[in-house]
Amino acid sequence: MGSTYRTIGEYEKSRQTLESGLAKFPEDKALLVFRAMAFYNLGQHDLAMESLLKIIAETSKDRDIQSYAKAIEFYSDKLDKVFT
């Protein structure tokens, strides 16, 4: 339902529905991905990227990604931070 709301432009309903689903199934990665899409549509690009980067770091079986998984997760919520 959350994905359907998103595709018809009901972005806030989509986010709310997906968050309700995540309250019941917090480990469901598909719900997290669909919520990231809703975040994007709501203009919350930082939350969308953070969510997707964490999912990639956690679930990817790619050796190159896994070698940087800790860094990807660390920076996932710091994309606008400049380290000097």
ABEGO torsion letter per residue (X at the ends): XAAAAAAAGBAAAAAAAAAAAAAABAABAAAAAAAAAAAAAAGBAAAAAAAAAAAAAAABABAAAAAAAAAAAAAAAAAABBBX
